[in-house]
Amino acid sequence: MSSENEPSAEPGAGAPEQLALIRETVRRAKAPRAKPRTWRGAALAGELPVARVLVNKGVLHLDQFFDYAVPEELDADARPGVRVRVRFGAGGRNVQGGRREGGGLIDGFIVERRADSDYRGALAALASVVSPEPVLGPDLLALCRAVADRYAGSLADVVQLAVPPRNARAESKPSPEPLPPPPPPEPGTWGRYAQGPAFLRALAEGGAPRAVWTALPGPHWPAEIAGAVAAALSSGRGALVVVPDGRAAARVDAALAEALGPGRHALLTAESGPEKRYRQWLAVRRGSVRAVVGTRAAMFAPVRDLGLVVVWDDGDSSHSDDNAPFPHVREVLELRAAQGRCGFLLGGTSCTVEAAQLVESGWALPLLADRERLRRAAPLIRTVGDGELARDGAARSARLPSLAWGTVRDGLRSGPVLVQVPRRGYAPRLACERCRTPARCRRCAGPLQAPDQRDLDCVWCGRAETAWQCAECGSPRLRAQVVGARRTAEELGRAFPAVPVRTSGRDHILEAVPDAPALVVSTPGAEPVAEGGYAAALLLDGWAMLGRPDLRAGEEALRRWTAAAALVRGQDEGGTVVIVAEPTERAVQALVRWDPAGFARRELAERAELGFPPVSRMASVTGPAEALAAFLQAAGLPPEAEVLGPVPVPAAEPGRPRRPGDAPPGESWERALVRVVPGRGAALARALKTALAARMAKGATDPVRIRIDPPDIG
């Protein structure tokens, strides 16, 4: 070796050459192998170079998959089910080197890798893989497709409901190892039902029983749901439970923890927060957890080897999603039970007409207790009608009949007493004391209310009213048309001054109350659970619930009443419920007999005669009058479709959130109902979706909105 090739021992010798080498190395490291914006010139994946992508565009005329080229550098991570970013909307004009470029970045999911594409033009490349975690599996994708088709919606909208937003911190953490299946559970309180032990046994043996369960009143239903879940898990399969609210989810969560132990189930509710909820969701998708309990969004939870789906209280409006295409939990879980051949349990203390139809059609079997056991578990129901109220001096002066006062007095000797009032606030509706003219706001003509004892404000615009006078007779004095929960609590507090009075409503909902004498005034659905059960209950102003102009008024009133009465002790323990409503009403009589299933069967028979849901499939179509008429004329409805209406739609009240189906403030909309015979619901949804997609593709500006199986049809 010559001396010129030997390294120099002097400091700094050879430094220019070393610095040049370092600069060149850094320059090469910083130079991208291909431009990430378009991957222009980048080599494509050697195998399956095409990715079929579901882009996050919920418009109906784009409800399809789009093909993208897969760069070689993204080949390993670009698996079916992962989140990606793609360029969308560039058109076919900007093509460079056989690669389409331009357009805005948008999120999507890879649904398939392919060797070639049906599209003959140039393909854009995937911009990036957001995460290598496959969150949209084939089973979940098939379920979302079925839901979108049933409700005339887009697949992208349903996937947004099914897959929660990504949380990188939660995704980076591994999920725990799955636990072995638990042993089959003992029947426990399921033994109170004639077919209860057989239902659990079928689940534990890997069967797929389907049942409509009318639960006995009392505190046992969360433990009974936990027993059914344990039976499904013991067969090596998973289970999913959907309840209407966080309070019910917490009760089932506690029952599952007691029955299964830690680490076997996940709780999916909005109260968990985005990171914890996504971490739990990932544990379910990865198979670490096989049982899930949650609220509405949990209906899409990707449970492995699903063996049982459970819906509790399917008549609650919370089970119907507020976002397009407005799927209902009951219908989605019916689809999951049919597709996955798993068990199905629809339970509640009441019974909806849809549940009665499942039994009537033979799709599910009834799960009931015998009448003798039911009589012992249910409280004694007593009624107060208009005739008794007219003869009762106490009722005329204080709105509560003597029977109710006596029931409250006797109940307070042994525990808390529940009072259900169908209106919140102090005096939700007011009128002139002299001429009974409704009190209206001077600014927007909205109804006035008294949220507390002193202040008046408008329900619509919220403006305070300080010097109201009747426009008809000039009187400054007001009276309550409807008395709210706070006014009722005040009256009862004066009548029983030594007893604490607690209120539970939308602004503040109590979870539970102790087993001590107290008056608990609650609006429907906000009743807290009493330790040991309530000694008595009053169900006030039944006319306010029965008098709603809605097809489901009687069914909803009975559901609310049974839910409250189920919190009261049974007849054996002296529990009593007084309902202030006309005793001859069918829903009141069903409560007295505690026969919600019989009430639902009679309602189903009447709706069959009239052709109303659930016997028929129905769609609500709303929009401006001219746009609605043009849409219905252009839609290729099935030949047997019948159009009812159109009728005017009330506009959204100023100052209040706009509900789905409400007309925008200041606009005049109409609504038409389209119904078809059973078996033609899919054809109706397909026709409406096709017509709406064609209308949107033409750039129509007037909105037309579709809702399949609307919850309220008037």
C-alpha positions in Angstrom: 0.0 0.0 0.0 1.5 3.4 -0.9 1.8 6.2 1.6 -0.8 8.1 -0.3 -3.4 5.5 0.6 -2.4 5.3 4.3 -4.6 7.3 6.7 -2.9 10.5 8.0 -2.2 10.7 11.7 -2.3 14.5 11.7 -5.4 16.2 13.1 -7.7 17.4 10.4 -6.1 15.5 7.7 -8.6 14.2 5.1 -11.4 16.4 6.5 -12.6 17.8 3.1 -13.1 14.4 1.7 -14.9 13.2 4.9 -17.2 16.3 4.8 -18.0 15.7 1.2 -18.9 12.1 1.9 -21.2 13.2 4.8 -22.9 15.9 2.7 -23.5 13.4 -0.1 -24.9 10.8 2.4 -27.3 13.4 3.9 -28.3 14.6 0.4 -29.2 11.0 -0.6 -31.1 10.4 2.7 -33.2 13.5 2.2 -34.1 12.8 -1.4 -37.5 11.0 -1.5 -37.6 7.9 -3.5 -40.8 9.2 -5.1 -42.9 12.2 -4.6 -45.6 11.4 -2.0 -48.0 13.9 -3.5 -48.6 11.9 -6.7 -46.0 9.1 -6.5 -45.1 10.2 -10.0 -42.6 7.8 -11.5 -42.8 5.4 -8.5 -42.9 1.7 -9.2 -46.2 0.0 -8.4 -46.6 -3.1 -6.3 -45.5 -6.2 -8.0 -48.6 -8.2 -7.0 -52.1 -6.9 -6.8 -51.2 -3.3 -7.8 -54.8 -2.0 -7.6 -56.6 -1.0 -4.4 -60.4 -0.8 -4.5 -61.2 2.1 -2.1 -64.3 3.3 -0.3 -63.9 7.1 -0.2 -65.5 9.1 2.5 -68.1 10.8 0.4 -71.6 10.2 1.6 -73.4 11.5 -1.4 -75.6 8.9 -3.1 -74.5 9.3 -6.7 -70.9 8.5 -5.5 -72.0 5.4 -3.6 -69.5 3.0 -5.2 -65.9 1.9 -4.9 -63.0 3.6 -6.7 -59.8 2.0 -7.9 -56.3 3.4 -7.1 -52.8 2.4 -8.0 -50.7 1.0 -5.1 -47.1 2.3 -5.0 -44.5 -0.3 -4.1 -43.5 1.6 -0.9 -47.1 1.3 0.4 -47.5 -2.3 -0.7 -46.9 -3.9 2.8 -49.3 -1.6 4.7 -52.0 -1.2 2.1 -54.1 -4.1 3.2 -57.8 -4.5 3.0 -59.6 -2.7 5.8 -56.9 0.0 6.5 -57.5 3.7 6.5 -55.9 5.6 3.6 -55.7 9.1 2.1 -56.5 9.5 -1.6 -56.8 12.2 -4.2 -60.4 12.7 -5.3 -62.1 14.9 -7.8 -59.4 15.7 -10.4 -61.2 14.3 -13.4 -59.4 12.5 -16.3 -57.6 15.5 -17.8 -54.5 15.8 -15.6 -52.5 12.7 -16.4 -48.7 12.6 -16.2 -46.7 9.6 -17.1 -49.8 7.4 -17.1 -50.8 8.5 -13.6 -53.8 10.7 -12.8 -52.8 13.7 -10.6 -54.6 16.5 -8.8 -57.8 16.6 -6.7 -58.3 17.1 -3.0 -57.1 14.7 -0.3 -59.9 12.7 1.3 -60.1 9.8 3.7 -61.0 6.3 2.7 -60.7 2.6 3.4 -59.2 -0.2 1.2 -61.8 -2.9 0.7 -59.9 -5.1 -1.8 -56.6 -5.6 -3.5 -56.8 -6.5 -7.2 -54.6 -7.6 -10.0 -56.3 -5.2 -12.5 -59.0 -2.6 -12.7 -62.3 -2.4 -14.5 -61.6 1.3 -15.2 -59.8 1.7 -18.5 -58.3 5.2 -17.8 -55.3 6.3 -15.8 -55.5 5.6 -12.1 -54.4 7.9 -9.3 -52.1 6.5 -6.7 -52.8 6.1 -3.0 -51.5 9.2 -1.3 -50.7 7.5 2.0 -51.7 4.8 4.4 -52.9 6.5 7.5 -52.6 3.4 9.7 -51.7 -0.3 9.1 -54.5 -1.3 11.5 -57.3 -3.1 9.5 -60.5 -1.6 11.0 -63.0 -2.4 8.3 -63.2 -6.1 8.0 -65.2 -8.1 5.5 -68.0 -8.9 7.9 -68.4 -5.3 9.1 -68.3 -4.1 5.5 -71.1 -6.6 4.5 -73.2 -5.4 7.5 -72.7 -1.7 6.5 -73.7 -2.5 2.9 -76.9 -4.3 4.1 -77.8 -1.4 6.4 -77.2 1.2 3.6 -79.4 -0.8 1.2 -82.2 -1.2 3.8 -82.3 2.5 4.7 -81.7 3.9 1.2 -78.4 5.5 2.3 -74.8 5.5 1.2 -72.2 3.0 2.4 -69.8 5.8 3.4 -72.4 7.3 5.8 -72.9 3.9 7.5 -69.2 3.2 7.8 -68.8 6.5 9.5 -71.3 5.3 12.1 -69.6 1.9 12.4 -65.9 2.8 12.6 -65.0 5.3 15.3 -62.4 8.1 14.6 -58.8 7.0 14.9 -56.8 7.7 18.1 -53.1 7.2 17.4 -52.1 6.8 21.1 -54.7 4.1 21.7 -53.8 2.3 18.4 -50.1 2.2 19.4 -50.8 0.2 22.5 -51.2 -3.6 22.3 -54.5 -5.2 23.5 -54.3 -7.9 26.2 -54.4 -11.6 25.5 -57.8 -13.1 25.3 -59.0 -15.1 28.3 -60.4 -18.7 28.0 -64.2 -19.1 27.8 -66.0 -19.1 31.2 -68.0 -22.1 32.4 -71.7 -22.3 31.5 -73.7 -20.2 34.0 -76.4 -21.5 36.4 -80.0 -20.4 35.4 -80.4 -18.2 38.4 -83.4 -15.9 38.0 -83.9 -17.1 34.5 -85.6 -20.0 36.2 -88.6 -17.7 36.7 -89.4 -17.9 33.0 -90.8 -21.1 31.5 -88.3 -21.3 28.7 -85.5 -19.4 30.4 -83.1 -22.3 31.3 -83.6 -23.8 27.9 -82.6 -20.5 26.2 -79.4 -20.4 28.2 -78.7 -24.1 27.5 -79.1 -23.5 23.7 -76.6 -20.6 23.8 -74.1 -22.6 25.8 -74.3 -25.5 23.3 -73.6 -23.2 20.4 -77.2 -22.8 19.2 -78.9 -19.6 17.8 -82.2 -19.2 19.7 -84.2 -16.1 19.0 -86.6 -14.8 21.7 -88.7 -11.7 22.6 -88.3 -11.4 26.3 -90.9 -9.6 28.4 -88.9 -9.1 31.6 -90.5 -9.3 35.0 -90.5 -6.1 37.0 -87.7 -5.7 39.5 -83.9 -5.2 39.6 -82.9 -8.5 38.1 -82.8 -7.8 34.3 -79.1 -6.7 34.2 -78.0 -9.9 35.9 -80.2 -11.9 33.5 -78.6 -10.3 30.5 -75.2 -11.0 32.0 -76.3 -14.7 32.4 -77.2 -14.9 28.7 -73.9 -13.3 27.7 -72.0 -15.8 29.9 -73.8 -18.7 28.2 -72.8 -17.4 24.8 -69.2 -16.9 25.9 -69.0 -20.4 27.4 -69.6 -21.8 23.9 -66.4 -20.0 22.6 -68.4 -17.3 20.9 -68.9 -13.5 21.4 -71.9 -11.4 22.6 -73.1 -7.9 22.0 -75.6 -6.0 24.2 -77.1 -2.6 23.2 -79.0 -0.5 25.7 -80.7 2.9 25.3 -78.5 5.1 27.6 -75.4 5.3 29.8 -77.3 4.6 33.0 -78.6 1.2 31.7 -75.1 0.5 30.3 -73.5 1.0 33.7 -76.0 -1.4 35.3 -75.3 -4.1 32.7 -71.5 -3.4 32.9 -71.6 -4.0 36.7 -73.6 -7.2 36.2 -71.2 -8.5 33.6 -68.2 -7.7 35.8 -69.8 -9.7 38.6 -70.8 -12.6 36.4 -67.6 -12.8 34.2 -64.9 -11.2 36.2 -62.4 -8.6 34.9 -61.1 -8.5 31.3 -63.9 -10.4 29.5 -66.0 -7.5 28.3 -65.8 -3.9 27.0 -68.0 -0.9 27.7 -68.6 1.3 24.6 -70.4 4.6 25.5 -69.8 8.2 24.7 -68.9 8.9 28.3 -65.7 6.9 28.0 -64.0 9.5 26.0 -62.4 9.1 22.5 -59.1 7.5 23.5 -60.6 4.9 26.0 -63.5 4.1 23.7 -61.2 3.5 20.7 -58.9 1.4 22.8 -61.8 -0.7 23.9 -63.1 -0.9 20.3 -59.7 -2.1 19.1 -59.6 -4.8 21.8 -62.9 -6.1 20.5 -61.8 -6.0 16.9 -58.5 -7.7 17.7 -60.3 -10.5 19.5 -59.0 -9.7 23.0 -62.5 -9.1 24.3 -65.5 -11.2 23.3 -68.4 -9.4 25.0 -69.5 -5.8 24.5 -72.2 -3.7 26.2 -72.9 -0.2 24.9 -75.3 2.4 23.6 -76.5 2.9 20.1 -73.1 3.2 18.3 -72.1 -0.2 19.7 -74.6 -2.0 17.4 -71.7 -2.1 14.8 -69.1 -3.4 17.3 -66.9 -5.9 15.4 -67.3 -8.8 17.9 -65.4 -12.0 16.8 -67.5 -15.2 16.2 -70.7 -13.4 17.3 -73.0 -15.8 19.2 -75.6 -13.5 20.7 -77.0 -10.0 20.2 -79.2 -8.4 22.8 -81.4 -5.3 22.6 -82.9 -3.9 25.7 -86.0 -1.6 25.6 -86.2 -1.3 21.8 -89.0 1.2 22.0 -86.7 4.0 23.4 -86.1 6.7 20.8 -82.4 6.6 21.6 -82.1 3.4 19.6 -82.8 5.3 16.4 -79.7 7.1 15.1 -80.0 10.8 14.4 -77.5 10.7 11.5 -78.2 9.5 7.9 -79.4 7.0 7.0 -81.0 6.8 10.5 -80.7 3.1 11.2 -82.5 1.5 14.2 -80.6 -0.7 16.6 -83.3 -3.4 16.5 -83.2 -3.7 12.7 -79.4 -3.7 12.6 -79.1 -6.5 15.2 -81.8 -8.5 13.3 -79.5 -8.3 10.3 -76.5 -9.4 12.3 -78.4 -12.3 13.8 -79.6 -13.4 10.3 -76.2 -12.9 8.6 -74.1 -14.4 11.4 -76.6 -17.1 12.4 -76.3 -16.1 16.0 -78.8 -15.9 19.0 -81.1 -12.9 19.3 -82.7 -11.6 22.5 -85.1 -8.6 22.4 -86.0 -7.6 25.9 -87.8 -5.0 28.0 -90.4 -4.6 30.7 -92.8 -3.5 27.9 -93.3 -4.9 24.4 -93.2 -2.9 21.1 -95.4 -3.7 18.1 -92.3 -4.6 16.2 -91.4 -7.2 18.8 -95.0 -8.6 18.7 -94.6 -9.0 14.9 -91.4 -11.0 15.3 -93.3 -13.4 17.5 -96.4 -13.4 15.2 -94.3 -14.2 12.2 -92.5 -17.0 14.0 -89.0 -15.4 13.6 -88.7 -15.3 17.4 -90.4 -17.1 20.2 -91.9 -15.4 23.3 -90.0 -15.6 26.6 -92.6 -15.0 29.4 -93.2 -15.8 33.0 -96.5 -17.4 34.1 -99.3 -15.1 35.3 -99.0 -16.2 39.0 -95.4 -15.3 39.2 -96.1 -12.0 37.3 -98.8 -11.0 39.9 -96.3 -11.5 42.7 -93.5 -9.6 41.0 -95.6 -6.6 39.8 -96.9 -3.9 42.1 -100.6 -3.3 42.7 -101.9 -0.8 40.0 -104.8 1.5 41.0 -106.4 4.1 38.7 -108.0 7.5 39.1 -110.2 8.7 36.3 -111.9 12.0 35.4 -115.0 11.1 37.3 -113.2 10.6 40.6 -111.2 13.7 40.0 -114.3 15.7 39.5 -115.8 14.5 42.8 -112.6 14.8 44.8 -112.1 18.2 46.4 -108.4 17.6 47.1 -107.9 16.9 43.4 -109.6 20.0 42.3 -107.5 22.2 44.5 -104.1 20.5 44.3 -104.2 18.3 41.2 -103.6 15.2 43.3 -106.6 13.0 44.3 -107.1 11.7 47.8 -106.1 8.2 46.7 -102.7 9.6 45.6 -102.2 11.5 48.8 -103.0 8.4 50.9 -100.6 6.2 48.8 -97.8 8.7 49.2 -98.4 8.9 53.0 -98.4 5.1 53.4 -95.5 4.5 51.1 -93.3 7.0 53.0 -93.5 4.9 56.1 -91.4 2.2 54.5 -89.3 3.8 51.8 -89.0 6.3 48.9 -92.0 7.2 46.7 -91.6 7.9 43.0 -93.7 10.6 41.2 -93.6 10.6 37.4 -94.6 13.9 35.8 -94.6 14.1 31.9 -93.3 17.7 31.8 -90.2 19.3 33.2 -89.8 22.7 34.7 -92.2 24.7 36.9 -95.1 25.6 34.6 -94.2 24.5 31.0 -97.4 26.0 29.5 -99.3 29.1 30.7 -102.6 30.8 29.9 -104.6 33.8 31.0 -106.3 33.0 34.4 -109.5 34.9 33.4 -110.2 34.0 29.7 -107.8 30.9 29.3 -106.1 32.4 26.2 -102.7 30.9 25.8 -99.8 33.2 26.9 -97.7 34.2 23.9 -94.4 36.0 23.4 -94.8 39.6 22.1 -91.7 39.2 19.9 -92.2 35.9 18.1 -95.7 34.6 19.3 -94.1 31.6 20.9 -95.6 30.0 24.0 -94.5 31.4 27.4 -93.2 29.1 30.2 -92.1 29.5 33.8 -88.9 27.5 34.3 -89.0 28.5 37.9 -91.4 30.2 40.3 -90.8 33.8 39.3 -89.4 34.2 35.8 -91.2 34.0 32.5 -89.5 33.4 29.1 -90.4 32.3 25.6 -90.0 28.6 24.6 -89.0 29.6 21.0 -86.7 32.6 21.2 -85.8 32.6 24.9 -86.7 36.2 25.5 -87.6 37.1 29.1 -91.1 38.5 29.7 -91.4 40.9 32.6 -94.8 42.6 32.2 -97.2 40.3 30.4 -100.8 41.2 29.8 -103.5 39.1 28.1 -104.1 40.4 24.5 -107.8 39.5 24.8 -108.9 40.7 28.2 -106.0 42.7 29.5 -105.6 40.5 32.7 -102.0 40.3 34.0 -102.7 37.0 35.9 -101.6 33.6 34.6 -102.5 30.0 35.3 -100.7 26.8 34.4 -102.1 24.7 31.6 -99.6 22.0 32.4 -97.8 21.7 35.7 -94.2 20.6 35.5 -91.9 18.5 37.7 -90.6 21.4 39.7 -94.0 22.7 40.6 -95.1 19.2 41.6 -92.0 18.9 43.8 -92.9 22.2 45.5 -96.5 21.1 46.2 -95.4 17.8 47.6 -92.7 19.4 49.7 -95.4 21.7 51.3 -97.7 18.7 51.9 -94.9 16.6 53.5 -92.5 19.1 55.1 -90.5 16.6 57.0 -89.6 14.5 53.9 -86.8 15.3 51.6 -87.8 15.9 47.9 -85.5 15.1 45.1 -86.0 15.9 41.4 -84.6 14.0 38.4 -84.9 15.3 34.8 -83.0 16.3 31.7 -80.9 19.0 33.4 -79.9 16.7 36.3 -80.6 13.0 36.3 -80.1 11.0 39.5 -78.5 7.6 39.2 -79.9 6.1 42.4 -81.6 7.0 45.7 -81.1 5.3 49.0 -83.7 3.1 50.7 -85.1 5.8 53.0 -88.3 7.9 53.0 -88.1 10.5 50.3 -90.2 11.9 47.5 -88.5 11.5 44.1 -90.1 13.6 41.3 -89.0 12.6 37.8 -89.8 13.1 34.2 -90.3 9.9 32.1 -87.1 8.1 31.4 -85.1 9.9 34.1 -86.3 7.8 37.1 -83.4 6.8 39.4 -83.2 3.3 40.8 -84.1 2.9 44.4 -82.2 0.5 46.6 -84.7 -2.2 47.5 -87.3 -0.7 45.2 -89.8 2.2 45.7 -92.5 1.7 48.2 -95.1 3.4 45.9 -95.3 5.4 42.7 -97.6 8.1 41.3 -98.0 8.4 37.5 -99.5 11.8 36.9 -101.2 13.5 34.0 -101.7 10.4 31.9 -103.7 12.4 29.4 -100.6 14.4 28.4 -98.9 11.2 27.2 -102.0 9.5 25.7 -103.1 12.7 23.9 -100.1 13.1 21.7 -101.1 13.1 18.0 -99.0 10.1 17.1 -99.6 6.6 16.0 -97.4 5.3 18.9 -98.9 7.4 21.7 -100.5 4.5 23.5 -97.5 2.2 23.0 -95.1 4.9 24.2 -97.2 5.8 27.3 -97.5 2.2 28.3 -93.7 1.8 27.9 -93.0 4.8 30.1 -95.5 3.6 32.7 -94.2 0.1 32.9 -90.6 1.3 33.1 -91.5 3.4 36.2 -93.8 0.8 37.8 -91.1 -1.9 37.4 -88.9 0.1 39.9 -91.6 -0.4 42.6 -91.7 -3.3 45.0 -93.9 -6.2 44.2 -97.4 -6.8 45.6 -95.9 -9.3 48.2 -93.9 -6.4 49.6 -96.8 -3.9 49.5 -95.8 -2.0 46.4 -98.6 0.2 44.9 -98.8 2.4 41.8 -101.5 5.0 41.3 -102.0 6.2 37.7 -104.0 9.4 37.1 -105.6 8.6 33.6 -108.9 7.5 32.2 -109.3 3.9 33.4 -111.1 2.8 30.2 -108.1 3.6 28.0 -106.6 0.5 26.5 -103.0 1.4 27.6 -104.2 2.0 31.2 -106.0 -1.4 31.2 -102.9 -3.1 29.9 -100.9 -1.6 32.8 -103.5 -2.7 35.3 -103.3 -6.3 34.0 -99.5 -5.9 33.4 -100.0 -7.3 29.9 -97.7 -5.2 27.5 -97.4 -8.2 25.2 -101.2 -8.5 24.8 -101.5 -4.7 24.2 -98.8 -5.0 21.4 -100.6 -7.9 19.8 -103.9 -5.9 19.6 -102.0 -2.8 18.3 -100.4 -5.1 15.6 -103.8 -6.4 14.5 -105.2 -2.9 14.2 -102.2 -1.7 12.2 -102.5 -4.7 9.9 -106.1 -3.7 9.1 -105.0 -0.1 8.4 -101.8 -1.0 6.5 -99.5 0.9 8.9 -96.0 -0.1 10.0 -94.6 -2.5 11.0 -97.0 -4.6 8.9 -96.2 -2.4 5.9 -92.9 -0.8 5.0 -93.0 3.0 4.8 -90.8 5.8 3.8 -91.1 9.5 4.6 -90.1 12.0 1.8 -89.9 15.6 2.7 -88.9 18.8 0.9 -90.2 22.0 -0.7 -93.6 21.4 -2.4 -92.4 21.7 -6.0 -89.3 19.6 -5.5 -91.2 16.9 -3.6 -93.8 16.7 -6.4 -91.2 16.4 -9.1 -89.2 13.8 -7.1 -92.2 11.6 -6.6 -93.2 11.8 -10.2 -89.7 10.9 -11.4 -89.1 8.1 -8.9 -89.8 4.7 -10.3 -91.7 3.5 -7.3 -92.9 -0.2 -7.2 -96.3 -0.6 -8.9 -98.0 -1.4 -5.5 -96.6 1.6 -3.8 -99.2 4.0 -2.2 -98.5 7.6 -1.7 -100.1 9.3 1.3 -100.2 13.1 1.3 -98.4 15.4 0.9 -99.1 17.4 4.0 -97.4 20.5 5.4 -94.4 20.0 7.7 -94.0 22.2 10.8 -91.0 24.5 10.6 -88.3 24.2 13.3 -89.1 26.4 16.3 -86.7 29.4 16.6 -84.1 28.9 19.3 -84.5 25.1 19.3 -82.3 22.5 17.7 -83.6 21.3 14.4 -84.7 17.7 14.4 -84.4 15.4 11.4 -87.4 16.0 9.1 -88.1 19.6 10.4 -88.4 22.3 7.8 -85.7 25.1 8.1 -87.0 28.3 9.8 -88.9 30.4 7.4 -89.3 27.7 4.7 -92.5 25.8 3.8 -92.0 22.1 3.4 -94.3 19.2 2.7 -94.1 15.5 3.6 -95.4 12.5 1.7 -95.5 8.9 3.1 -94.9 6.1 0.7 -95.9 2.6 1.8 -95.6 -0.9 0.2 -96.8 -4.3 1.2 -94.5 -6.7 3.1 -91.7 -8.1 1.1 -91.4 -5.0 -1.1 -89.5 -2.8 1.3 -86.1 -3.4 -0.5 -87.6 -2.4 -3.8 -89.0 0.8 -2.3 -85.7 1.7 -0.7 -83.8 1.0 -4.0 -86.2 3.1 -6.1 -86.0 6.1 -3.7 -82.2 5.8 -3.5 -81.8 5.6 -7.3 -84.1 8.6 -7.8 -82.4 10.7 -5.2 -78.9 9.8 -6.6 -80.0 10.9 -10.1 -81.4 14.1 -8.7 -78.1 14.9 -6.9 -76.0 14.0 -10.0 -78.0 16.6 -12.0 -77.1 19.3 -9.4 -80.6 20.0 -8.0 -80.4 22.6 -5.3 -83.8 22.1 -3.5 -83.3 19.5 -0.8 -85.4 16.3 -0.8 -84.9 14.0 2.2 -85.7 10.3 2.7 -86.2 8.4 5.9 -87.1 4.7 5.8 -89.3 3.5 8.7 -89.8 6.9 10.3 -90.3 6.7 14.0 -93.1 9.3 14.0 -95.7 9.3 11.3 -98.4 11.3 13.1 
